[in-house]
Each structure stands twice: as structure tokens, then as C-alpha cells.
Amino acid sequence: MNLENYHEVLNKRERLYKSYISFALIFWGIGNFLLKDKARLNDSALGFINGLTLGIEIICVFWVFRIRKALKDDKILRRLYIDEHDERKKFIKLKSGSNLIGKIALGIFMISILASYFDMVVFYTLVITGIFLIILSLLLKLYWIKKI
């Protein structure tokens, strides 16, 4: 167990999450203050965009605090390392495809934001598809947790 290398990995992740937070804030600010009057968005599309941005920021802030806490305490750092490198969890993620499904769902949500500028039916269809993918990923993960 090489905790010094893992310490550097966590520092890089912390910087990455901070950049996600700043980009999300910038895009949220541009969308809500500069483009709000110029864009012809439905209220539900604007609410979804704000909710998605807020969700990304909350998740990233949670991970930044968790990483900072782990970097200060060696016990928490060791526990996070063991938890991240657990073979059973890796196998469950592999079998359920949660990494790939999550990335596909995020891509669908981003495309739905772009589609909201053109057609609201496509926007709603993509949002429902993304939500379905997330539910499917959770169900597959629960299935493989029970089976293994």
C-alpha cells in the first residue's frame, strides 16, 4: 500500500473537482445572468439546467471536503485507499457497468441541454432517457451486490 502516491492522486483529484466547481459556476452565471433574457427557454428546461449544475457542484464540493479530510488524517486516508481498491466493489462496478452508464447518462443530460434550445420534445425525451439509465444502473448495482 503506497499512501504517498495515493496522496498525490488525491491532490490531483481535488484540483480536478475544484476546476469542475469553477466551470459549473461560470456556466451557471453565464446562463442565468447573461443569456437568460436572450434565450427562449422553457421554465422546465431552465430549471433542469440549474438543477443539473447545482447537482454537479454539490457532488464536487462533497468530494473536495472528503479528500481534504482524508489528506489530513492518515486513518481516513488508509480507509479511503482500501475502499477505492476493494476488489469486490470493482467487480460489482464492472458487472453492472455503472461507470459507463453514468458517463452515457451525463452525456445525454448535456445533449438534452443543447436540445432544449431547439425542440422541447427532444429535451424531455433525453431527460427521461437519462433518468432511466441512472435507475437502471442503480438496479444493476443492487442486483450484483445481492448476487455476489
C-alpha positions, -999 to +999 in steps of 0.1 A: +000+000+000+017+031-012-001+060+005+024+087-007+014+080-043-022+079-034-017+112-016-006+128-049-035+112-067-059+127-042-043+161-047-048+159-084-084+148-079-090+177-056-077+202-082-099+185-108-130+188-087-123+224-079-120+231-116-154+214-122-169+236-095-155+268-110-166+258-146-201+249-133-203+283-115-191+301-146-216+284-169-244+289-144-236+326-141-234+330-179-267+311-183-286+329-156-274+364-159-261+370-195-282+346-216-315+344-196-332+372-214-318+363-248-325+326-247-360+313-254-360+285-229-390+268-213-391+272-175-387+234-171-356+234-192-341+263-173-349+246-140-333+213-152-302+232-163-299+249-129-306+217-111-280+197-131-254+224-125-263+226-088-261+188-085-227+187-101-214+214-078-228+197-046-212+164-056-179+180-063-179+200-031-187+168-012-157+151-028-134+181-021-143+181+016-139+143+017-105+144+001-093+173+023-104+153+054-086+122+041-054+142+034-053+155+070-058+121+087-039+090+079-066+066+092-092+081+069-066+081+040-059+045+045-096+036+047-103+056+015-075+038-002-087+004+009-123+013-001-112+025-036-091-006-043-116-031-030-118-060-055-154-068-047-165-032-054-145-031-086-161-064-098-196-051-090-189-019-109-176-039-138-205-063-139-231-036-135-214-012-160-221+017-137-190+037-149-201+035-185-238+040-179-230+070-157-209+086-184-235+079-210-263+094-188-242+126-182-236+129-219-273+125-226-280+152-200-256+176-217-271+169-251-305+175-236-294+209-225-284+217-261-316+202-275-337+224-252-327+254-274-342+237-305-371+213-295-387+207-261-400+172-271-364+161-277-354+177-245-380+158-224-372+126-242-335+128-235-340+138-198-364+108-193-338+086-211-310+098-188-331+093-157-340+058-169-303+050-174-294+061-138-323+040-124-311+010-145-276+015-132-287+015-096-309-016-101-280-035-118-257-025-090-282-037-063-286-069-083-249-076-084-244-067-047-271-092-037-257-119-061-221-116-052 
